[in-house]
Amino acid sequence: MLLSEVIKLESCSIDFVAEDKDDALHKLAALFKRSRKFEDISEGEIYKGLKDREELGSTGFTRGIAMPHCSLERLQNFAISLAICPKGVNFDSMDRRKTKIFVSIVGPKNARREHLQLLASCSHILKQAGVVDDLLQATSRINLFEEFLEHADNGSGKVHYKGKEKLLLLFVKDEHILQDITEVFVEYGIQRSIIVNTTEMENLISTTPLFMGFFNFTGDKNPTGKIVLAKIVEDHIDAIVTGLEDIFGDINTFSDLDMMVLDVFFVKGF
C-alpha cells in the first residue's frame, strides 16, 4: 500500500485551527469528509469513531505530534489526513505540550494488520530527524503532502505517484475567475498550464452573412471564453475538484466554469 495513494491531498491542511481537543476531532472529521472516499459516510460517523478511540487513550504524543485514528464499518479503503495547527491545541499529549501536527488515519474495520502497518509507517516518518520542522514550515497543501512523502522511503527525497497522468480542461466563461483558479493550481501543485482563447460557435453563426438577422444565440452573453489545459496526476483529481468547489460551489450548478478530465495517451515535450 503506497502512502501516496492513502494520503488524501484534499484532506490536508496547513492552517488547521481548533479551540480544544473535541473541536479538533470535529474538524479532523470534516477534513476526511472532503474526500470522495467518504461520500457514503457522514462526518458524524467519522467524529464518533475518532472520539471513541480517544476515550481508550490519547493519541497525543510528544514533540507536538498526534496520530488520531479509528476503524469504520462501512469504509472500504484507508485514508490519511495531514494537518498543521500553527498555534497548537491542547490534545492531552504525553508531554503536555500543545499539538501542532496531526497525522490521522481512518480505515476499514476488517483490516487490523494494514491499520497497524500504516500507524507504524507514519510513526517512523515522524521520528526521522528534521521531519517535524519541515512539516511545520509547509506553505501549501501540496508542499505538506510531498514533504511527508519525501521521508516515506527513508528520506530518499523522491515522491512517487502511482496514478496515471490526465489532461484537465477548464472551460472558463468569465475571465475574472482565472485568479481564483490560479490560486487553486498553486495550492494543489499544478505548476504548468496553458490558456487558450475561444469563441463560441453560436457567435460565429450569428455573424455569418447567410444567417444574419435570423439568429442571435449569444444575446447579452460574452461570446468569448478561455480554456485552461493542465497535466495532472490521476490521484489528485478529487483534490482539485474539491479545491475549485471550495470557491465556486458545485461546478454542476456554477454557470461560469465547466470541467473535463481526459486520458493522456502520448506526451512529448510537455
C-alpha positions in Angstrom: 0.0 0.0 0.0 1.6 3.3 -1.2 1.3 6.2 1.1 0.8 8.4 -1.9 -2.5 6.5 -2.6 -3.7 6.7 1.0 -2.9 10.3 2.0 -5.7 12.4 0.6 -4.5 15.7 -0.7 -7.9 17.2 -0.3 -7.8 16.2 3.4 -4.6 18.1 4.1 -4.4 21.5 5.8 -1.7 23.9 6.8 -3.9 26.3 8.6 -5.8 23.9 10.9 -7.5 25.7 13.8 -9.2 24.2 16.8 -10.3 25.5 20.2 -9.8 22.3 22.1 -9.5 18.6 21.7 -13.1 17.9 20.9 -13.2 20.7 18.4 -10.1 19.3 16.8 -11.8 15.9 16.4 -14.8 17.5 14.8 -12.6 19.4 12.3 -10.5 16.4 11.5 -13.7 14.5 10.7 -14.6 17.5 8.4 -11.2 17.2 6.7 -11.8 13.5 6.0 -15.3 14.2 4.7 -13.7 16.4 2.0 -12.6 13.2 0.3 -14.9 11.3 -2.0 -13.9 8.1 -0.2 -16.4 9.2 2.5 -19.3 10.0 0.3 -21.5 7.4 2.0 -20.2 8.0 5.5 -21.3 11.0 7.5 -19.0 13.5 9.2 -20.7 12.5 12.5 -19.7 8.8 12.0 -16.1 9.8 11.4 -16.1 12.1 14.5 -17.6 9.3 16.7 -15.0 6.8 15.5 -12.2 9.2 16.4 -13.8 10.2 19.7 -14.4 6.6 20.8 -10.7 5.8 20.1 -9.5 8.8 22.1 -11.6 7.6 25.1 -9.4 4.5 25.2 -6.3 6.6 25.5 -5.0 9.8 24.0 -3.2 9.6 20.6 -1.4 12.9 21.5 2.3 12.0 21.8 5.4 14.2 22.3 7.0 17.0 20.2 3.6 18.4 19.2 2.5 15.3 17.3 -0.8 13.5 17.4 -2.0 10.4 15.4 -5.8 10.2 15.9 -7.1 7.1 14.2 -10.1 4.7 14.0 -11.8 2.0 12.1 -15.3 2.3 10.5 -17.7 -0.5 9.5 -18.8 0.9 6.1 -15.4 2.2 4.9 -13.8 0.2 2.1 -10.4 1.8 1.9 -7.8 3.6 4.1 -7.4 7.4 4.2 -4.8 9.6 5.9 -5.2 13.3 6.7 -2.3 15.6 7.4 -3.0 18.8 9.3 -0.7 21.6 10.7 -2.1 23.7 13.5 0.3 26.7 13.7 -1.0 27.9 17.1 -1.3 24.4 18.6 -4.2 22.9 20.5 -4.3 21.1 23.8 -4.8 17.4 22.9 -3.9 15.5 26.1 -0.3 14.9 24.8 2.1 12.8 26.8 4.4 15.8 27.4 1.5 18.3 27.9 2.7 20.4 25.0 0.2 21.8 22.5 -0.2 19.6 19.4 0.7 21.2 16.1 1.0 18.2 13.7 -2.0 15.8 13.2 -1.4 12.6 11.1 -4.8 11.0 11.2 -5.8 7.5 9.8 -9.3 6.1 9.2 -9.6 2.6 7.8 -12.0 -0.4 7.4 -13.0 -2.5 10.5 -11.7 -5.7 9.0 -8.2 -4.5 8.1 -6.4 -4.6 11.5 -3.0 -5.7 10.2 -2.9 -3.0 7.5 -4.1 -0.4 10.0 -1.2 -1.2 12.3 1.3 -1.1 9.4 0.1 2.4 8.5 0.4 3.6 12.1 4.0 2.2 12.2 5.0 3.7 8.9 3.7 7.1 9.8 5.3 7.0 13.2 8.6 6.0 11.6 8.4 9.0 9.3 7.7 11.4 12.2 10.7 10.2 14.2 13.2 11.0 11.4 15.5 13.9 12.0 14.2 17.2 10.7 10.7 16.0 9.7 8.8 17.9 12.3 10.4 21.2 11.4 9.9 20.5 7.7 6.2 19.8 8.1 5.7 22.9 10.2 7.2 25.0 7.5 5.0 23.7 4.7 3.5 26.6 2.7 0.7 24.8 0.9 -1.3 21.5 0.8 0.8 20.0 -1.9 4.0 21.1 -0.1 2.8 19.4 3.1 1.8 16.3 1.2 5.1 16.0 -0.7 7.2 16.9 2.3 5.7 14.0 4.2 6.1 11.5 1.3 9.7 12.5 0.7 10.6 10.8 4.0 8.5 7.7 3.3 11.4 5.9 1.6 13.9 6.5 4.4 14.5 10.1 3.3 15.2 9.3 -0.3 13.8 12.7 -1.3 11.6 11.1 -4.1 7.9 11.3 -4.3 6.3 8.5 -6.3 2.8 8.8 -7.8 1.2 5.6 -8.9 -1.7 7.4 -10.7 -1.7 7.9 -14.5 -1.3 11.4 -16.0 -4.5 13.1 -17.1 -5.4 16.2 -19.1 -7.5 18.7 -17.2 -9.6 21.1 -19.2 -11.4 24.0 -17.6 -13.9 25.9 -19.8 -13.9 29.5 -18.3 -16.8 31.7 -19.3 -15.8 34.7 -17.1 -12.1 35.6 -17.1 -12.4 37.2 -13.7 -12.4 33.8 -12.0 -8.9 33.0 -13.5 -7.2 34.4 -10.5 -9.1 32.0 -8.2 -8.3 29.1 -10.5 -4.6 30.0 -10.4 -4.6 30.1 -6.6 -6.1 26.6 -6.6 -3.5 25.4 -9.0 -0.7 26.7 -6.9 -2.2 25.2 -3.7 -2.5 21.7 -5.3 0.8 21.7 -7.1 -0.1 22.4 -10.8 2.9 24.3 -11.9 2.3 24.5 -15.6 -0.8 25.2 -17.6 -1.9 26.7 -20.9 -4.7 29.2 -21.5 -6.4 29.2 -25.0 -8.8 32.0 -26.1 -12.0 30.7 -27.5 -15.1 31.9 -29.4 -18.4 30.1 -29.1 -19.9 28.6 -32.3 -23.2 30.4 -31.7 -21.4 33.7 -32.1 -19.9 32.6 -35.5 -23.3 31.5 -36.8 -24.9 34.8 -35.6 -22.4 36.9 -37.6 -22.4 34.7 -40.8 -24.0 36.8 -43.6 -26.3 34.0 -44.6 -27.8 33.8 -41.2 -27.6 37.5 -40.1 -31.0 38.8 -38.9 -32.3 35.3 -38.1 -30.3 34.1 -35.2 -28.9 35.8 -32.0 -27.8 32.9 -29.9 -25.5 34.9 -27.7 -27.8 37.8 -26.7 -26.0 39.7 -24.0 -23.7 36.9 -23.1 -19.9 37.2 -23.6 -19.3 35.3 -26.8 -15.7 34.6 -25.9 -14.1 32.5 -23.2 -10.9 30.7 -22.3 -9.9 27.0 -22.0 -7.3 26.2 -19.3 -5.3 23.0 -20.0 -3.1 21.3 -17.4 -1.5 18.0 -17.0 -2.4 16.4 -13.6 -1.9 13.2 -11.7 -5.0 10.9 -11.6 -4.6 10.6 -7.8 -5.2 14.4 -7.5 -8.4 14.8 -9.5 -10.7 14.6 -6.4 -8.5 17.1 -4.6 -8.6 19.6 -7.4 -12.3 19.3 -7.8 -12.7 19.9 -4.1 -10.4 22.9 -4.2 -12.4 24.5 -7.0 -15.7 23.8 -5.4 -14.5 25.3 -2.1 -14.5 28.6 -4.1 -17.3 28.2 -6.7 -19.6 25.7 -5.1 -21.0 22.8 -7.0 -19.5 23.0 -10.5 -22.6 21.4 -11.9 -24.6 24.5 -11.0 -21.9 27.1 -11.4 -22.5 28.8 -14.7 -19.1 30.3 -15.4 -17.0 27.1 -15.3 -17.1 23.7 -16.8 -14.6 20.9 -16.2 -13.4 17.8 -18.1 -10.6 15.3 -17.4 -9.3 13.2 -20.3 -6.8 10.3 -20.6 -3.4 11.1 -21.9 -2.2 8.5 -24.4 1.0 10.2 -25.6 3.1 13.1 -24.3 6.3 14.6 -25.8 7.9 17.9 -24.8 5.3 18.8 -22.3 
